Amino acid sequence: ELLTINRVAATMGVKAPISIRVNPDVDPRTHAYISTGLKKNKFGIAIERALIEYRAARDLENIEVLGVDCHIGSQITELEPFGDAMERLKALILTLRGEGMDIKYLDIGGGLGIPYSDETPPAPDEYARAVLKVVGDLGCTLVLEPGRAIAGNAGILVGKVLYTKEGEAKRFLISDAAMNDLVRPSLYGSYHAILPVRQGVAIARADLVGPICESGDFLAKDRDLPAMEAGDLFAAMSAGAYGFSMSSNYNSRPRVAEVMVSGDKYQVIRQRESYEDLVKGESVPVF
């Protein structure tokens, strides 16, 4: 990638400003699928090798080395992994500066978690203090990417119970919302609180499932849920991050509408998809 950037920059007659993503080998203590800062993960350059790569970048004619990047994972609920990563990045930056590289930017990625259930992640100001305690004296412009912490608890998925089913072993609430709308429970085993729109509903053990043709299609499994009936609306909470962005048309299901709400005002900001939307890019072959 570095050689490609250098070649393209040369054809444009410019120097390309770059940072390199460094893997500090820090365990973020999160779900394995969203851990990105360990040696065994596919992301970044191992911190032990980073100096070699930075020297190579410095020697390329059309590259200007300006920063260091890192992202150790997502939904992190402790400060210690962030602190460990910052210590290692700080040492690297001081070494790079000692070799004449003017490191101006430090991108520490995202990862700050949110409460889905009983998690107690650090507040943003606690996170900021922990970061600044380590790297605040470097004089770098800090770049942060706290997407989940901003959007996660700002969004919900609203669904409707279509049917109830008393199975041999458990009760099922079958909804119009499915794993294609919110895949996190199926993909990660993630917890999303389920709240009824109709107040005063009793609680009963059940699975909340969608109509997709596989057993992995669920929003809540073996949970004490509102004892809803057909026609009842519910909200799957904390769906603002990795909700619609990970949704799909699996099982030929159009994706849902997105509605922005502010106080007593609301506006549809993305139209509900139609069957025509599903097939508009397709064509029938002539052979």
Backbone as CSV, one residue per row, in Angstrom:
resi,resn,N_x,N_y,N_z,CA_x,CA_y,CA_z,C_x,C_y,C_z
1,GLU,0.831,-1.202,0.000,0.000,0.000,0.000,0.869,1.258,0.000
2,LEU,1.913,1.226,0.797,2.799,2.390,0.889,3.458,2.672,-0.456
3,LEU,3.905,1.624,-1.124,4.530,1.799,-2.436,3.514,2.298,-3.463
4,THR,2.281,1.826,-3.351,1.231,2.290,-4.260,0.949,3.771,-4.050
5,ILE,0.843,4.180,-2.785,0.607,5.601,-2.485,1.756,6.449,-3.013
6,ASN,2.972,5.977,-2.812,4.141,6.718,-3.291,4.109,6.861,-4.811
7,ARG,3.730,5.784,-5.497,3.690,5.809,-6.961,2.606,6.762,-7.466
8,VAL,1.434,6.706,-6.856,0.342,7.596,-7.270,0.706,9.049,-6.985
9,ALA,1.294,9.301,-5.811,1.696,10.667,-5.465,2.720,11.198,-6.459
10,ALA,3.625,10.327,-6.906,4.642,10.746,-7.876,4.000,11.161,-9.196
11,THR,2.987,10.408,-9.637,2.317,10.762,-10.894,1.565,12.083,-10.775
12,MET,1.176,12.438,-9.545,0.456,13.693,-9.316,1.394,14.847,-8.986
13,GLY,2.671,14.521,-8.786,3.643,15.558,-8.471,3.491,16.134,-7.077
14,VAL,3.067,15.283,-6.112,2.861,15.756,-4.737,3.522,14.792,-3.759
15,LYS,3.608,15.239,-2.512,4.002,14.359,-1.417,2.742,13.967,-0.653
16,ALA,2.531,12.692,-0.462,1.331,12.215,0.229,1.589,12.153,1.728
17,PRO,0.783,12.867,2.530,0.924,12.757,3.987,0.341,11.428,4.465
18,ILE,1.073,10.694,5.278,0.589,9.374,5.693,0.792,9.146,7.192
19,SER,-0.052,8.273,7.709,0.136,7.646,9.011,0.121,6.144,8.781
20,ILE,0.691,5.405,9.692,0.673,3.949,9.614,-0.092,3.410,10.816
21,ARG,-1.002,2.491,10.545,-1.739,1.866,11.646,-0.841,0.845,12.333
22,VAL,-0.656,1.053,13.610,0.226,0.212,14.410,-0.616,-0.689,15.302
23,ASN,-0.231,-1.944,15.383,-0.898,-2.911,16.250,-0.075,-3.048,17.531
24,PRO,-0.576,-2.507,18.665,0.241,-2.481,19.880,0.226,-3.772,20.684
25,ASP,-0.519,-4.790,20.217,-0.642,-6.064,20.923,-1.183,-5.863,22.337
26,VAL,-2.349,-5.222,22.395,-3.046,-4.981,23.663,-4.392,-5.692,23.614
27,ASP,-4.713,-6.421,24.667,-5.992,-7.123,24.751,-7.073,-6.140,25.201
28,PRO,-8.064,-5.851,24.344,-9.101,-4.885,24.724,-10.184,-5.476,25.619
29,ARG,-10.130,-6.795,25.847,-11.105,-7.480,26.715,-12.533,-7.256,26.232
30,THR,-12.727,-7.559,24.969,-14.037,-7.424,24.356,-14.318,-8.680,23.548
31,HIS,-15.406,-8.698,22.792,-15.744,-9.856,21.969,-14.629,-10.110,20.954
32,ALA,-14.301,-11.374,20.736,-13.181,-11.734,19.862,-13.331,-11.158,18.457
33,TYR,-14.572,-11.037,17.967,-14.783,-10.561,16.601,-14.493,-9.069,16.447
34,ILE,-14.505,-8.322,17.556,-14.270,-6.876,17.469,-13.014,-6.469,18.228
35,SER,-12.152,-7.451,18.483,-10.815,-7.181,19.006,-9.883,-6.984,17.819
36,THR,-9.189,-5.849,17.778,-8.391,-5.534,16.583,-6.956,-5.142,16.904
37,GLY,-6.539,-5.249,18.173,-5.217,-4.755,18.540,-4.266,-5.802,19.069
38,LEU,-4.556,-7.091,18.809,-3.657,-8.165,19.230,-2.825,-8.661,18.050
39,LYS,-1.710,-9.299,18.353,-0.837,-9.815,17.292,-1.581,-10.736,16.337
40,LYS,-2.521,-11.500,16.876,-3.234,-12.477,16.044,-4.305,-11.838,15.170
41,ASN,-4.585,-10.547,15.358,-5.577,-9.860,14.535,-4.960,-9.397,13.225
42,LYS,-5.803,-9.205,12.221,-5.308,-8.925,10.871,-4.926,-7.467,10.644
43,PHE,-5.140,-6.612,11.621,-5.033,-5.176,11.385,-3.664,-4.618,11.762
44,GLY,-3.196,-3.675,10.969,-2.042,-2.881,11.337,-0.708,-3.597,11.235
45,ILE,0.332,-2.838,11.563,1.710,-3.329,11.587,2.090,-3.611,13.035
46,ALA,2.659,-4.772,13.286,3.096,-5.102,14.647,4.019,-4.009,15.166
47,ILE,3.817,-3.612,16.414,4.577,-2.483,16.945,6.077,-2.771,16.943
48,GLU,6.453,-4.049,17.034,7.879,-4.397,16.995,8.485,-4.130,15.617
49,ARG,7.646,-4.128,14.589,8.124,-3.920,13.225,7.869,-2.492,12.732
50,ALA,7.143,-1.723,13.517,6.704,-0.405,13.059,7.874,0.507,12.697
51,LEU,8.943,0.484,13.483,10.076,1.368,13.214,10.679,1.078,11.839
52,ILE,10.763,-0.199,11.473,11.295,-0.570,10.157,10.424,0.025,9.053
53,GLU,9.105,-0.086,9.205,8.192,0.413,8.182,8.218,1.940,8.102
54,TYR,8.321,2.587,9.246,8.392,4.052,9.239,9.682,4.536,8.574
55,ARG,10.782,3.848,8.814,12.035,4.219,8.143,11.902,4.065,6.629
56,ALA,11.238,2.978,6.213,11.033,2.763,4.778,10.162,3.864,4.191
57,ALA,9.129,4.263,4.922,8.246,5.329,4.447,8.991,6.655,4.350
58,ARG,9.809,6.940,5.339,10.573,8.192,5.354,11.484,8.308,4.131
59,ASP,11.991,7.190,3.663,12.952,7.204,2.561,12.295,7.246,1.183
60,LEU,10.967,7.162,1.133,10.270,7.248,-0.152,10.113,8.714,-0.556
61,GLU,10.377,8.997,-1.817,10.470,10.385,-2.279,9.154,11.143,-2.188
62,ASN,8.048,10.449,-2.379,6.758,11.144,-2.438,5.858,10.837,-1.241
63,ILE,6.480,10.513,-0.124,5.754,10.241,1.117,6.221,11.214,2.195
64,GLU,5.256,11.773,2.929,5.564,12.607,4.088,4.945,11.949,5.323
65,VAL,5.786,11.493,6.220,5.319,10.802,7.423,4.869,11.838,8.448
66,LEU,3.586,11.763,8.831,3.042,12.768,9.746,2.373,12.189,10.985
67,GLY,2.018,10.892,10.978,1.222,10.424,12.104,1.357,8.954,12.419
68,VAL,0.726,8.592,13.529,0.631,7.208,13.990,-0.845,6.918,14.249
69,ASP,-1.305,5.757,13.793,-2.702,5.352,13.977,-2.784,4.070,14.792
70,CYS,-3.910,3.919,15.481,-4.141,2.711,16.268,-5.638,2.568,16.528
71,HIS,-6.112,1.335,16.557,-7.490,1.052,16.989,-7.476,-0.359,17.553
72,ILE,-7.661,-0.487,18.863,-7.451,-1.793,19.501,-8.718,-2.634,19.591
73,GLY,-9.873,-2.048,19.305,-11.091,-2.843,19.368,-12.307,-1.982,19.627
74,SER,-13.437,-2.651,19.791,-14.712,-1.966,19.942,-15.434,-2.466,21.192
75,GLN,-16.347,-1.639,21.699,-17.124,-1.957,22.901,-16.198,-2.322,24.065
76,ILE,-15.237,-1.427,24.324,-14.291,-1.597,25.429,-14.869,-0.895,26.657
77,THR,-14.897,-1.588,27.770,-15.566,-1.058,28.963,-14.612,-0.808,30.124
78,GLU,-13.311,-0.846,29.861,-12.309,-0.565,30.884,-11.296,0.423,30.328
79,LEU,-10.668,1.189,31.218,-9.677,2.172,30.788,-8.291,1.567,30.581
80,GLU,-7.990,0.492,31.283,-6.630,-0.045,31.260,-6.122,-0.385,29.862
81,PRO,-6.915,-1.043,28.999,-6.399,-1.328,27.650,-6.025,-0.063,26.878
82,PHE,-6.824,0.990,27.017,-6.488,2.248,26.346,-5.157,2.790,26.866
83,GLY,-4.980,2.764,28.191,-3.742,3.265,28.776,-2.531,2.485,28.311
84,ASP,-2.663,1.148,28.263,-1.551,0.309,27.800,-1.181,0.652,26.358
85,ALA,-2.196,0.814,25.514,-1.930,1.140,24.109,-1.261,2.501,23.977
86,MET,-1.737,3.487,24.746,-1.159,4.830,24.663,0.309,4.832,25.083
87,GLU,0.645,4.067,26.111,2.040,3.996,26.561,2.941,3.482,25.440
88,ARG,2.490,2.465,24.740,3.304,1.876,23.675,3.403,2.811,22.469
89,LEU,2.310,3.493,22.163,2.341,4.439,21.046,3.221,5.639,21.366
90,LYS,3.168,6.096,22.600,4.002,7.231,23.001,5.479,6.895,22.840
91,ALA,5.865,5.715,23.285,7.266,5.305,23.148,7.672,5.265,21.680
92,LEU,6.775,4.777,20.823,7.076,4.727,19.390,7.229,6.131,18.819
93,ILE,6.324,7.035,19.172,6.390,8.403,18.648,7.688,9.079,19.062
94,LEU,8.101,8.907,20.305,9.356,9.513,20.766,10.544,8.945,20.002
95,THR,10.500,7.654,19.700,11.575,7.042,18.911,11.591,7.603,17.494
96,LEU,10.417,7.720,16.880,10.331,8.250,15.519,10.832,9.691,15.459
97,ARG,10.456,10.484,16.432,10.933,11.867,16.467,12.447,11.912,16.657
98,GLY,12.957,10.974,17.439,14.404,10.908,17.635,15.156,10.601,16.353
99,GLU,14.453,10.010,15.380,15.066,9.708,14.085,14.700,10.744,13.026
100,GLY,14.173,11.878,13.488,13.932,12.986,12.574,12.569,13.029,11.928
101,MET,11.665,12.150,12.325,10.321,12.161,11.736,9.410,13.064,12.559
102,ASP,8.777,14.001,11.886,7.957,15.017,12.555,6.528,14.495,12.722
103,ILE,6.306,13.733,13.782,4.987,13.143,14.029,4.078,14.201,14.646
104,LYS,3.061,14.587,13.886,2.153,15.652,14.319,0.785,15.135,14.745
105,TYR,0.418,13.937,14.287,-0.931,13.425,14.527,-0.872,12.059,15.200
106,LEU,-1.762,11.866,16.151,-1.949,10.560,16.778,-3.434,10.228,16.722
107,ASP,-3.779,9.234,15.910,-5.163,8.766,15.792,-5.294,7.528,16.668
108,ILE,-6.052,7.652,17.758,-6.175,6.533,18.695,-7.433,5.714,18.451
109,GLY,-8.105,5.961,17.319,-9.252,5.150,16.942,-10.444,5.377,17.848
110,GLY,-11.264,4.351,17.946,-12.456,4.422,18.791,-12.411,3.338,19.841
111,GLY,-13.576,2.759,20.121,-13.623,1.629,21.033,-14.364,1.855,22.325
112,LEU,-14.612,3.121,22.694,-15.283,3.382,23.966,-16.675,2.763,23.955
113,GLY,-16.942,1.902,24.933,-18.180,1.142,24.951,-19.367,1.909,25.504
114,ILE,-20.528,1.267,25.415,-21.773,1.826,25.939,-22.454,0.761,26.788
115,PRO,-23.387,1.157,27.655,-24.152,0.155,28.407,-25.293,-0.417,27.569
116,TYR,-25.200,-1.692,27.223,-26.307,-2.402,26.586,-27.188,-3.043,27.650
117,SER,-26.542,-3.526,28.706,-27.262,-4.196,29.786,-26.752,-3.673,31.120
118,ASP,-25.814,-4.408,31.730,-25.288,-3.996,33.028,-23.829,-3.558,32.945
119,GLU,-23.327,-3.288,31.727,-21.952,-2.807,31.595,-21.816,-1.410,32.208
120,THR,-20.623,-1.113,32.688,-20.355,0.216,33.253,-19.109,0.797,32.590
121,PRO,-19.210,1.174,31.322,-18.041,1.726,30.631,-17.664,3.084,31.195
122,PRO,-16.423,3.503,30.988,-16.015,4.829,31.449,-16.829,5.915,30.746
123,ALA,-17.059,7.000,31.460,-17.684,8.168,30.838,-16.672,8.822,29.903
124,PRO,-17.137,9.561,28.901,-16.207,10.193,27.964,-15.141,11.054,28.638
125,ASP,-15.503,11.779,29.712,-14.491,12.623,30.359,-13.440,11.777,31.077
126,GLU,-13.837,10.618,31.617,-12.856,9.718,32.226,-11.900,9.174,31.170
127,TYR,-12.459,8.812,30.044,-11.653,8.318,28.924,-10.660,9.387,28.469
128,ALA,-11.144,10.618,28.327,-10.278,11.711,27.882,-9.132,11.940,28.859
129,ARG,-9.434,11.915,30.148,-8.379,12.126,31.146,-7.337,11.018,31.088
130,ALA,-7.791,9.776,30.893,-6.857,8.651,30.829,-5.932,8.765,29.621
131,VAL,-6.479,9.208,28.493,-5.662,9.375,27.285,-4.664,10.511,27.462
132,LEU,-5.154,11.648,27.939,-4.287,12.822,28.077,-3.204,12.617,29.128
133,LYS,-3.492,11.809,30.129,-2.495,11.530,31.162,-1.234,10.931,30.558
134,VAL,-1.403,10.153,29.492,-0.257,9.474,28.878,0.323,10.273,27.718
135,VAL,-0.533,10.757,26.813,-0.023,11.355,25.572,-0.264,12.857,25.483
136,GLY,-0.794,13.448,26.541,-1.118,14.869,26.493,0.078,15.778,26.321
137,ASP,1.270,15.301,26.684,2.465,16.140,26.586,3.221,15.953,25.273
138,LEU,2.669,15.183,24.350,3.370,14.937,23.086,3.245,16.097,22.107
139,GLY,2.232,16.936,22.300,2.022,18.029,21.358,1.423,17.582,20.040
140,CYS,0.865,16.380,20.008,0.222,15.874,18.792,-1.228,16.353,18.720
141,THR,-1.718,16.480,17.500,-3.155,16.618,17.305,-3.770,15.242,17.476
142,LEU,-4.672,15.114,18.448,-5.307,13.826,18.708,-6.543,13.661,17.834
143,VAL,-6.672,12.496,17.228,-7.844,12.153,16.422,-8.535,10.980,17.101
144,LEU,-9.831,11.121,17.361,-10.602,10.069,18.021,-11.806,9.704,17.160
145,GLU,-12.249,8.453,17.264,-13.355,7.967,16.441,-14.390,7.239,17.311
146,PRO,-15.038,7.961,18.232,-15.955,7.306,19.182,-17.360,7.119,18.619
147,GLY,-17.483,6.357,17.539,-18.776,6.239,16.868,-19.863,5.620,17.720
148,ARG,-19.579,4.438,18.311,-20.599,3.752,19.104,-21.016,4.601,20.308
149,ALA,-20.038,5.242,20.950,-20.342,6.038,22.137,-21.268,7.205,21.809
150,ILE,-21.229,7.674,20.568,-22.098,8.772,20.147,-23.466,8.253,19.705
151,ALA,-23.466,7.211,18.882,-24.701,6.804,18.202,-25.414,5.617,18.836
152,GLY,-24.697,4.788,19.593,-25.256,3.511,20.031,-26.579,3.620,20.751
153,ASN,-26.619,4.430,21.801,-27.846,4.541,22.585,-28.754,5.666,22.105
154,ALA,-28.467,6.188,20.912,-29.340,7.200,20.314,-30.329,6.583,19.337
155,GLY,-30.252,5.261,19.132,-31.123,4.625,18.151,-31.817,3.396,18.699
156,ILE,-33.020,3.139,18.218,-33.759,1.924,18.560,-34.298,1.303,17.274
157,LEU,-34.586,0.018,17.344,-35.289,-0.672,16.260,-36.698,-0.969,16.746
158,VAL,-37.688,-0.443,16.051,-39.087,-0.681,16.415,-39.627,-1.832,15.576
159,GLY,-40.194,-2.815,16.245,-40.771,-3.965,15.555,-42.167,-4.265,16.060
160,LYS,-42.816,-5.192,15.386,-44.175,-5.602,15.764,-44.228,-7.122,15.892
161,VAL,-44.886,-7.587,16.936,-45.123,-9.019,17.080,-46.204,-9.428,16.084
162,LEU,-45.867,-10.387,15.216,-46.829,-10.873,14.224,-47.646,-12.042,14.758
163,TYR,-46.955,-12.953,15.442,-47.597,-14.158,15.965,-46.919,-14.548,17.275
164,THR,-47.605,-15.334,18.059,-46.989,-16.012,19.197,-47.124,-17.509,18.974
165,LYS,-46.155,-18.250,19.474,-46.161,-19.699,19.270,-45.729,-20.384,20.558
166,GLU,-46.538,-21.288,21.028,-46.197,-22.081,22.204,-45.534,-23.369,21.727
167,GLY,-44.199,-23.386,21.744,-43.470,-24.569,21.316,-43.443,-25.629,22.395
168,GLU,-42.873,-26.782,22.062,-42.781,-27.871,23.033,-41.881,-27.497,24.202
169,ALA,-40.835,-26.704,23.919,-39.852,-26.392,24.958,-39.880,-24.940,25.399
170,LYS,-40.439,-24.049,24.585,-40.415,-22.631,24.936,-41.465,-21.867,24.148
171,ARG,-41.633,-20.611,24.545,-42.569,-19.721,23.855,-41.785,-18.849,22.878
172,PHE,-42.368,-18.619,21.712,-41.743,-17.770,20.706,-42.630,-16.568,20.424
173,LEU,-41.998,-15.401,20.351,-42.645,-14.194,19.851,-42.062,-13.950,18.469
174,ILE,-42.888,-14.039,17.447,-42.415,-13.931,16.065,-42.708,-12.519,15.575
175,SER,-41.649,-11.797,15.228,-41.792,-10.379,14.900,-41.511,-10.114,13.428
176,ASP,-41.867,-8.907,12.996,-41.546,-8.516,11.624,-40.098,-8.059,11.502
177,ALA,-39.428,-7.804,12.621,-38.002,-7.462,12.609,-37.188,-8.742,12.716
178,ALA,-36.052,-8.774,12.027,-35.293,-10.016,11.943,-33.795,-9.737,11.978
179,MET,-33.016,-10.820,11.834,-31.563,-10.698,11.892,-31.006,-9.842,10.762
180,ASN,-31.714,-9.724,9.663,-31.212,-8.856,8.597,-31.328,-7.389,8.989
181,ASP,-32.236,-7.073,9.925,-32.412,-5.698,10.395,-31.431,-5.358,11.514
182,LEU,-31.208,-6.304,12.416,-30.281,-6.121,13.539,-29.557,-7.447,13.741
183,VAL,-28.345,-7.535,13.200,-27.635,-8.815,13.163,-26.792,-9.065,14.410
184,ARG,-26.599,-8.072,15.257,-25.679,-8.225,16.380,-26.028,-9.397,17.309
185,PRO,-27.303,-9.621,17.666,-27.588,-10.781,18.522,-27.181,-12.108,17.879
186,SER,-27.445,-12.261,16.584,-27.097,-13.505,15.896,-25.598,-13.633,15.680
187,LEU,-24.936,-12.530,15.338,-23.515,-12.568,14.984,-22.612,-12.626,16.206
188,TYR,-22.912,-11.817,17.211,-22.046,-11.703,18.384,-22.648,-12.303,19.654
189,GLY,-23.913,-12.720,19.601,-24.589,-13.097,20.838,-24.878,-11.888,21.701
190,SER,-25.036,-10.729,21.079,-25.162,-9.465,21.808,-26.531,-9.318,22.464
191,TYR,-26.523,-8.590,23.559,-27.750,-8.299,24.305,-28.287,-6.941,23.882
192,HIS,-29.570,-6.893,23.548,-30.292,-5.642,23.352,-31.547,-5.700,24.212
193,ALA,-31.727,-4.711,25.063,-32.937,-4.669,25.883,-34.163,-4.586,24.970
194,ILE,-35.224,-5.294,25.341,-36.477,-5.289,24.586,-37.555,-4.662,25.467
195,LEU,-38.082,-3.533,25.028,-39.092,-2.821,25.810,-40.406,-2.777,25.043
196,PRO,-41.524,-3.026,25.724,-42.823,-2.958,25.045,-43.283,-1.512,24.906
197,VAL,-43.935,-1.202,23.794,-44.533,0.124,23.643,-45.766,0.234,24.535
198,ARG,-46.527,-0.854,24.642,-47.708,-0.876,25.516,-47.259,-1.122,26.951
199,GLN,-47.556,-0.216,27.829,-47.100,-0.302,29.212,-47.907,-1.329,30.004
200,GLY,-47.321,-1.781,31.109,-48.023,-2.686,32.008,-48.065,-4.119,31.544
201,VAL,-47.156,-4.503,30.637,-47.135,-5.870,30.129,-46.389,-6.766,31.115
202,ALA,-46.924,-7.946,31.372,-46.263,-8.899,32.263,-44.982,-9.425,31.611
203,ILE,-44.180,-10.138,32.398,-42.914,-10.689,31.920,-43.032,-12.210,31.838
204,ALA,-42.498,-12.785,30.757,-42.525,-14.239,30.596,-41.295,-14.672,29.808
205,ARG,-40.856,-15.898,30.041,-39.682,-16.439,29.352,-40.033,-16.754,27.900
206,ALA,-39.200,-16.283,26.960,-39.499,-16.519,25.544,-38.282,-16.186,24.697
207,ASP,-38.357,-16.559,23.421,-37.433,-16.090,22.390,-38.173,-15.077,21.530
208,LEU,-37.505,-13.977,21.202,-38.044,-13.027,20.233,-37.316,-13.282,18.924
209,VAL,-38.047,-13.773,17.928,-37.426,-14.233,16.687,-38.055,-13.525,15.492
210,GLY,-37.337,-13.583,14.370,-37.854,-13.028,13.132,-38.374,-14.126,12.221
211,PRO,-38.828,-13.756,11.023,-39.411,-14.727,10.091,-38.415,-15.310,9.093
212,ILE,-37.122,-15.070,9.291,-36.109,-15.585,8.363,-35.914,-17.085,8.586
213,CYS,-35.535,-17.785,7.511,-35.554,-19.250,7.515,-34.282,-19.875,8.089
214,GLU,-33.883,-19.464,9.288,-32.819,-20.173,9.984,-32.936,-19.920,11.481
215,SER,-32.416,-20.852,12.260,-32.581,-20.780,13.712,-31.731,-19.688,14.347
216,GLY,-30.772,-19.157,13.600,-29.966,-18.050,14.106,-30.667,-16.713,14.028
217,ASP,-31.903,-16.706,13.568,-32.655,-15.457,13.411,-33.387,-15.131,14.709
218,PHE,-32.741,-14.356,15.558,-33.385,-13.949,16.811,-32.858,-12.590,17.242
219,LEU,-33.678,-11.868,17.987,-33.282,-10.606,18.613,-33.038,-10.793,20.103
220,ALA,-33.659,-11.802,20.690,-33.451,-12.132,22.100,-33.743,-13.612,22.274
221,LYS,-32.901,-14.299,23.034,-33.018,-15.759,23.150,-33.010,-16.159,24.621
222,ASP,-33.992,-16.999,24.997,-34.095,-17.482,26.381,-34.050,-16.327,27.373
223,ARG,-34.917,-15.354,27.141,-34.925,-14.148,27.970,-36.278,-13.962,28.638
224,ASP,-36.263,-13.296,29.785,-37.503,-12.837,30.407,-37.937,-11.580,29.668
225,LEU,-38.956,-11.724,28.824,-39.376,-10.662,27.917,-40.802,-10.221,28.238
226,PRO,-41.172,-9.037,27.771,-42.576,-8.641,27.895,-43.475,-9.685,27.233
227,ALA,-44.529,-10.079,27.924,-45.438,-11.116,27.408,-46.371,-10.503,26.372
228,MET,-45.794,-10.161,25.233,-46.547,-9.456,24.198,-47.399,-10.420,23.388
229,GLU,-48.383,-9.844,22.723,-49.276,-10.603,21.859,-49.190,-10.047,20.442
230,ALA,-49.801,-10.745,19.500,-49.800,-10.300,18.109,-50.326,-8.871,18.009
231,GLY,-49.603,-8.052,17.272,-49.980,-6.655,17.103,-49.255,-5.699,18.019
232,ASP,-48.621,-6.218,19.079,-47.897,-5.352,20.010,-46.593,-4.858,19.393
233,LEU,-46.283,-3.599,19.648,-45.024,-3.005,19.206,-43.991,-3.109,20.320
234,PHE,-42.727,-3.211,19.913,-41.640,-3.247,20.889,-40.461,-2.448,20.344
235,ALA,-39.553,-2.094,21.242,-38.321,-1.404,20.855,-37.133,-2.261,21.264
236,ALA,-36.268,-2.564,20.302,-34.966,-3.164,20.598,-34.011,-2.001,20.814
237,MET,-33.530,-1.857,22.037,-32.775,-0.675,22.421,-31.316,-0.755,21.950
238,SER,-30.640,0.388,22.041,-29.197,0.492,21.754,-28.858,0.005,20.348
239,ALA,-29.691,0.376,19.383,-29.503,-0.090,18.004,-28.927,0.989,17.092
240,GLY,-28.427,2.071,17.675,-27.943,3.176,16.857,-26.588,2.943,16.222
241,ALA,-25.805,2.019,16.773,-24.484,1.713,16.212,-24.473,0.273,15.720
242,TYR,-23.966,0.065,14.515,-23.890,-1.271,13.925,-25.280,-1.907,13.835
243,GLY,-26.268,-1.072,13.614,-27.631,-1.536,13.412,-27.951,-1.501,11.932
244,PHE,-28.445,-0.353,11.462,-28.764,-0.249,10.036,-27.523,-0.450,9.172
245,SER,-26.361,0.015,9.651,-25.142,-0.084,8.834,-24.742,-1.528,8.567
246,MET,-25.182,-2.472,9.406,-24.886,-3.888,9.196,-26.104,-4.654,8.674
247,SER,-27.168,-3.943,8.371,-28.373,-4.618,7.880,-28.176,-5.057,6.431
248,SER,-29.052,-5.944,5.985,-28.892,-6.521,4.650,-30.256,-6.853,4.061
249,ASN,-30.224,-7.335,2.832,-31.443,-7.779,2.154,-31.580,-9.296,2.186
250,TYR,-30.925,-9.932,3.152,-30.995,-11.389,3.259,-32.449,-11.857,3.290
251,ASN,-32.707,-12.965,2.605,-34.059,-13.522,2.451,-34.965,-12.595,1.645
252,SER,-34.347,-11.771,0.791,-35.102,-10.828,-0.058,-36.004,-9.921,0.771
253,ARG,-35.441,-9.431,1.872,-36.202,-8.535,2.742,-35.750,-7.095,2.524
254,PRO,-36.659,-6.212,2.151,-36.305,-4.792,2.038,-35.872,-4.242,3.397
255,ARG,-34.911,-3.334,3.372,-34.454,-2.742,4.629,-35.451,-1.700,5.138
256,VAL,-35.397,-1.487,6.447,-36.395,-0.646,7.111,-36.141,0.831,6.839
257,ALA,-37.143,1.637,7.133,-36.992,3.089,7.079,-36.191,3.558,8.286
258,GLU,-35.546,4.705,8.144,-34.893,5.357,9.277,-35.608,6.674,9.553
259,VAL,-35.914,6.892,10.822,-36.663,8.075,11.238,-35.859,8.808,12.305
260,MET,-35.628,10.093,12.100,-34.953,10.898,13.114,-35.996,11.607,13.964
261,VAL,-35.802,11.554,15.281,-36.750,12.137,16.224,-36.030,13.170,17.079
262,SER,-36.652,14.318,17.248,-36.133,15.351,18.137,-37.309,15.938,18.901
263,GLY,-37.410,15.590,20.188,-38.550,16.051,20.968,-39.838,15.494,20.396
264,ASP,-40.761,16.383,20.035,-42.029,15.934,19.453,-42.026,16.029,17.932
265,LYS,-40.846,16.203,17.345,-40.730,16.291,15.886,-40.045,15.039,15.352
266,TYR,-40.414,14.646,14.142,-39.756,13.504,13.520,-39.736,13.686,12.009
267,GLN,-38.797,13.015,11.375,-38.705,13.070,9.919,-38.086,11.774,9.411
268,VAL,-38.651,11.243,8.344,-38.074,10.066,7.695,-36.819,10.512,6.953
269,ILE,-35.665,9.971,7.340,-34.405,10.377,6.711,-33.883,9.319,5.741
270,ARG,-34.492,8.146,5.747,-34.212,7.128,4.729,-35.505,6.360,4.482
271,GLN,-35.938,6.342,3.242,-37.196,5.690,2.908,-37.097,4.175,3.074
272,ARG,-38.201,3.569,3.459,-38.278,2.112,3.505,-38.068,1.558,2.097
273,GLU,-37.290,0.502,1.979,-37.054,-0.087,0.664,-38.286,-0.857,0.182
274,SER,-38.388,-0.976,-1.122,-39.490,-1.705,-1.745,-38.940,-2.911,-2.504
275,TYR,-39.844,-3.747,-2.994,-39.409,-4.876,-3.822,-38.667,-4.370,-5.056
276,GLU,-39.133,-3.255,-5.612,-38.477,-2.685,-6.795,-37.034,-2.297,-6.482
277,ASP,-36.790,-1.822,-5.262,-35.416,-1.497,-4.864,-34.539,-2.744,-4.845
278,LEU,-35.124,-3.879,-4.453,-34.348,-5.117,-4.365,-33.854,-5.581,-5.730
279,VAL,-34.640,-5.358,-6.766,-34.319,-5.940,-8.077,-33.867,-4.909,-9.102
280,LYS,-33.765,-3.644,-8.709,-33.502,-2.611,-9.716,-32.125,-2.741,-10.364
281,GLY,-31.181,-3.391,-9.697,-29.861,-3.548,-10.298,-29.689,-4.844,-11.060
282,GLU,-30.744,-5.629,-11.161,-30.648,-6.943,-11.793,-31.109,-6.890,-13.251
283,SER,-30.651,-7.856,-14.020,-31.096,-7.968,-15.407,-31.180,-9.439,-15.785
284,VAL,-32.036,-9.745,-16.729,-32.206,-11.119,-17.196,-31.211,-11.363,-18.330
285,PRO,-30.365,-12.385,-18.216,-29.387,-12.630,-19.282,-30.076,-13.006,-20.594
286,VAL,-29.433,-12.663,-21.695,-30.031,-12.914,-23.012,-29.686,-14.299,-23.546
287,PHE,-28.771,-15.018,-22.906,-28.401,-16.350,-23.417,-29.278,-17.436,-22.808
